[in-house]
Amino acid sequence: MVGTSSRDVVAVGEAGVALRFDGHSWYPVPTPTDIELRAVATVGPTEYYAVGHEGVMLRFNGSRWTVLPSVTDVFLVGLTKTPAGSLL
């Protein structure tokens, strides 16, 4: 789970589930996968990335999730933001 403020939080989990919190309630945000997502990170108020099983990588642009090309099929368990703002 990660957020840019108390009114913008995203969580991911089993079966490709993504939830967003707007400061009042949680609501589902459909993803294009049913693969388990294990980590989520943000680089800005409307830009989130998620990773999970089978090397799945997704990007959220503030309104929808899209699949990113992946060069691996291993279980991805984390993301981290560098001081320069890049994700690893």
Buried (B, 14 or more C-beta within 10 A) or exposed (E): EBBBEEEBBBBBBEEBBBBBBEEEEEEEBEBEBEBBBBBBBBBEEEBBBBBBBEBBBBBBEEEEBEEEEBEEEEEBEEBEBEEEEEBE
